Structures are given as structure tokens and as C-alpha cells.
């Protein structure tokens, strides 16, 4: 059964009232129509939005089916996703909004977060569009994020799962990224904020590129088979491995209190400093160093 807001009137789900779309049923919101939720929307079927959905502060959306969004969604309340959300439009998660997902979020449009997004252990976010995490926004990932689009972070991203940044993917960080598990980069990471790594970051060959113009604080492992261009500060208390195909171009500061193993190429330019007074620096047989020498006395 399909039901649509096609009578020329917008619809409000009042506080204390539940709208239940059962399995096999379909709610369609046409262009120009608005569904405002002050109560509870429970979806076991399909919600197809080409108009506007506003979920207010007291509103809750429990999705066990499919939500297809080609319009606009503005969330001030709570969204719990154990099904599939397919976004080709715009989703705004406001400061008071929470999105808790143990299902799948496929994004081909724009998701703007000023609140809290939790991608739980079984959750998957597949981004081919744009995710904007604003200054007040927090994204916690305990599951998997696949990025073929753009993730632009001005807030906080905490990763306790896996992030795969593919060849066409870009992660722009002007905020804070805390990694405690796995990040695999075959695309571009551009850091103008703070990256704290207590897990594993792998920058892969051939397309993996990391631009650091601010601070990377490493207590875990960073493995480079691609290109790292450092114009900021890398503070290493863990392990950095520059593999055979890896290149590190340093115009900033590398402060090593851990271990750096070089099998690839390190270009330590005129303005670059590698301070190794309290760490271990191993330049193996296939490794090459160019430019300024490593400073063991700084």
C-alpha cells in the first residue's frame, strides 16, 4: 500500500502519537509537501521523501526499513537507524539532533552535522557525496566508513572502527580527528587541524597523499607507501614506517621520541627539521635521505 501527502496539506505527527509504516507499506512525501514530526515515526516499510521532513526536538524516528531522501531532512530530535537510509538530497542534523546507526547510510547528497552522529559496530556509512561536520558536530565511528566523496571536518571525529578513504575520496580536517583503530588512505587527507593517532594509519600506494599543515600527534603506527607532505608538526611517540615506495617531504618539524624506520625516500628540505634526540631513526638499505641531516642533538 502506498500513501502520499498529495491532498495539498502538510502533515504533523503530534507529541505522544506514533506513525507506524508497516512492512510492505510506503509513505511518499511529494515535492512541496512537509511532514513535521513531534511524536514518533516507526518505519518497517519505505519512506520516500521528495519534499521536506522536519523532526522536532521531541521527535523520534525509528527506521527498520528504507528511507529514500531526495528532498530535505532537518533533524532536531533522535533518529535510530537499523535499516537503510539512502540520501540523494540534504540532511541537516542540528545541534540538538542525534543519529544512531547500526544499519546502512548511503550518501550521494549532503549531510551536515551540528549534533551527534554515532555509527555503531554494525553500522556502515558509504559516502559518495559530501559530509560536513561543523564546529559543534561530533561523529563517533565504531563501525565502517567508506569515503569516495568529501568529508569536511570542523568539529570532532573519533574513530574506533575502520575508515577507508578511497582514491577519489578527500578528508579535509580543520578540527580534531582521534583515531584508535584503522584508517586506510588511498585518496587525499588534508590536515589543517589536529590528528591524534593511537591506532594504525596506512597511507597506500600509489594515490595515498597526506598534506599536513598543522599537527599530527602519533602514539600508534603510521605506515606510508604513498606521499606525506609535512609543512606543520609531526610529534611521534609511536612508530612511523616509510616503506620502499613511500615518500616523506618535510618542510616542517618532525619531533621523534619513538621509532622511525625508513625504507623509502625522505626529503628533509631547507626549512625542515627532524629532531631525533630521544628516539630511534633507522635508515635501512633501500632508504634514502636528502637535504638536512637528522638532528640527534636538538
C-alpha positions in Angstrom: 0.0 0.0 0.0 1.2 3.5 -0.8 0.1 6.6 1.0 1.1 10.1 -0.1 0.7 13.6 1.2 -1.0 14.5 -2.0 -4.0 16.3 -0.7 -2.4 19.7 -0.7 -1.9 19.7 3.1 1.2 19.3 5.2 1.1 16.7 8.0 2.1 16.9 11.6 2.7 13.9 13.9 1.8 15.3 17.3 3.7 14.6 20.5 2.6 11.4 22.1 1.4 10.0 18.7 3.1 7.3 16.7 3.0 7.0 12.9 3.8 3.3 12.0 4.6 2.4 8.4 4.4 -1.4 8.5 6.4 -3.8 6.3 5.3 -3.7 2.6 3.8 -0.2 3.0 5.1 3.0 1.5 4.9 6.6 2.7 5.6 9.2 -0.1 6.2 12.9 0.6 5.9 14.8 -2.7 7.8 17.9 -3.6 6.2 20.9 -1.9 4.8 18.9 1.0 6.1 18.9 4.6 6.0 16.2 7.2 6.7 17.5 10.7 7.3 15.0 13.5 6.8 15.9 17.1 6.0 12.4 18.1 7.3 9.0 16.8 7.7 7.7 13.3 8.3 3.9 13.1 9.3 2.6 9.7 9.3 -1.0 8.7 8.5 -0.3 5.1 9.6 2.6 2.8 9.6 6.3 3.3 10.2 8.2 0.0 10.8 11.9 0.6 10.9 14.4 -2.3 9.7 17.2 -0.1 10.6 18.3 3.5 10.8 16.3 6.7 11.3 18.1 10.0 11.8 16.1 13.1 11.4 18.4 16.1 13.2 18.3 19.5 10.7 15.8 20.9 10.6 13.8 17.6 11.9 10.3 17.3 12.4 8.3 14.0 13.0 4.5 14.3 13.9 3.1 10.9 14.0 -0.6 10.3 13.1 -0.4 6.7 14.2 2.0 3.9 14.3 5.8 3.9 15.0 7.3 0.4 15.6 11.1 0.6 15.7 13.2 -2.5 14.4 16.3 -0.7 15.4 17.9 2.6 15.5 16.5 6.1 16.1 18.6 9.2 16.6 16.7 12.5 16.3 18.3 15.9 15.4 15.1 17.7 16.5 11.5 17.6 17.0 9.1 14.6 17.7 5.5 15.2 18.6 3.6 12.0 18.7 -0.2 11.9 17.7 -0.3 8.2 18.9 1.7 5.2 19.0 5.5 4.7 19.7 6.5 1.1 20.3 10.2 0.8 20.4 12.0 -2.6 19.2 15.3 -1.1 20.1 17.2 2.0 20.2 16.0 5.6 20.9 18.5 8.4 21.4 17.1 11.9 21.0 20.2 14.2 22.8 20.9 17.5 20.2 19.0 19.5 20.0 16.2 16.9 21.3 12.7 17.3 21.6 10.0 14.6 22.4 6.5 15.9 23.0 4.0 13.1 23.6 0.3 13.3 22.4 -0.1 9.7 23.5 1.5 6.4 23.7 5.1 5.4 24.4 5.6 1.7 25.1 9.3 1.0 25.2 10.8 -2.5 24.0 14.2 -1.5 24.9 16.3 1.5 24.9 15.5 5.2 25.5 18.5 7.5 26.1 17.7 11.2 26.0 20.1 14.1 24.9 17.5 16.6 26.0 13.9 17.2 26.3 11.0 14.8 27.1 7.6 16.1 27.9 4.9 13.5 27.8 1.8 15.7 29.7 -1.5 15.5 27.5 -3.0 12.7 26.9 0.4 11.0 28.2 1.4 7.6 28.4 4.8 6.1 29.2 4.8 2.4 29.8 8.4 1.3 29.9 9.4 -2.4 28.7 12.9 -1.7 29.6 15.4 1.0 29.7 15.1 4.8 30.1 18.4 6.6 30.9 18.1 10.3 30.6 21.6 11.7 32.4 23.1 14.7 29.8 21.8 17.2 29.4 18.5 15.4 30.7 15.1 16.7 31.0 11.9 14.6 31.8 8.7 16.5 32.6 5.7 14.3 32.6 2.3 15.8 31.7 0.6 12.5 32.9 1.3 8.9 33.1 4.4 6.9 33.8 4.2 3.1 34.6 7.5 1.5 34.6 8.2 -2.2 33.4 11.7 -1.8 34.3 14.6 0.6 34.4 14.6 4.4 35.0 18.2 5.7 35.6 18.3 9.4 35.5 21.4 11.6 34.4 19.6 14.7 35.4 16.3 16.2 35.7 12.9 14.6 36.5 9.9 16.8 37.3 6.6 15.1 37.1 3.3 17.0 36.3 1.3 13.8 37.6 1.4 10.2 37.8 4.3 7.8 38.6 3.6 4.1 39.3 6.7 2.1 39.3 5.6 -1.5 41.2 7.1 -4.5 38.6 9.7 -5.2 38.0 10.5 -1.6 39.1 13.6 0.3 39.2 14.2 4.0 39.7 17.9 4.9 40.3 18.4 8.6 40.2 21.8 10.3 39.0 20.3 13.6 40.1 17.3 15.6 40.4 13.7 14.5 41.1 11.0 17.1 42.0 7.6 15.7 42.1 4.5 17.9 41.7 1.8 15.3 42.3 1.7 11.5 42.5 4.4 8.8 43.4 3.3 5.2 44.0 6.2 2.8 44.2 5.7 -1.0 42.9 9.3 -1.6 43.8 12.6 0.0 43.9 13.7 3.6 44.5 17.4 4.1 45.1 18.3 7.8 44.9 21.9 9.0 43.7 20.9 12.5 44.8 18.2 14.9 45.1 14.5 14.2 45.8 12.2 17.2 46.6 8.6 16.3 46.7 5.8 18.9 45.8 3.2 16.3 47.0 2.5 12.8 47.1 4.8 9.8 48.1 3.3 6.4 48.8 5.6 3.5 48.7 3.4 0.5 50.4 3.2 -2.9 50.0 4.8 -5.4 47.5 7.5 -4.7 47.6 7.9 -1.0 48.5 11.5 -0.1 48.7 13.3 3.2 49.1 17.0 3.5 49.9 18.2 7.0 49.9 21.9 7.6 49.1 21.7 11.4 49.7 18.9 13.9 49.8 15.1 13.8 50.4 13.5 17.2 51.3 9.8 16.8 51.2 7.3 19.7 50.4 4.4 17.4 51.6 3.3 14.0 51.8 5.3 10.7 52.8 3.3 7.7 53.5 5.2 4.4 53.6 3.7 1.0 52.3 6.9 -0.7 53.3 10.5 -0.2 53.4 12.6 3.0 53.9 16.3 2.6 54.6 17.9 6.0 54.6 21.7 6.4 53.5 21.5 10.0 54.5 19.4 13.0 54.6 15.6 13.4 55.1 14.6 17.0 56.0 10.9 17.1 55.9 8.8 20.3 55.0 5.7 18.4 56.2 4.1 15.1 56.5 5.6 11.7 57.4 3.2 8.9 58.2 4.8 5.5 58.1 1.8 3.1 60.0 1.2 -0.1 57.5 3.1 -2.3 56.9 5.8 0.3 58.0 9.5 0.1 58.1 11.9 3.0 58.7 15.5 2.0 59.4 17.6 5.2 59.3 21.4 5.2 58.2 21.5 8.8 59.2 19.7 12.1 59.3 16.0 12.9 59.9 15.5 16.6 60.7 11.9 17.1 60.6 10.3 20.6 59.6 6.9 19.2 60.8 5.0 16.2 61.1 6.0 12.5 62.0 3.2 10.0 62.9 4.4 6.5 63.0 2.1 3.5 61.8 4.7 1.1 62.6 8.3 0.4 62.8 11.2 2.9 63.3 14.7 1.6 64.2 16.9 4.5 64.2 20.4 2.9 66.0 23.6 3.8 63.3 24.6 6.3 62.7 21.1 7.6 63.9 19.6 10.9 63.9 16.1 12.0 64.7 16.1 15.8 65.7 12.6 17.0 67.4 13.3 20.4 65.2 10.9 22.3 64.1 8.5 19.6 65.3 5.9 17.2 65.9 6.6 13.5 66.7 3.6 11.2 67.6 4.3 7.6 67.7 0.8 6.0 69.4 -0.4 2.9 66.8 0.8 0.4 66.2 4.0 2.2 67.5 7.4 1.0 67.8 10.7 2.8 68.1 14.0 1.0 68.6 17.5 2.4 69.2 18.4 6.0 70.6 15.6 8.2 68.7 14.2 11.1 69.5 16.2 14.2 70.4 14.0 17.2 71.3 16.9 19.5 68.1 19.1 19.4 
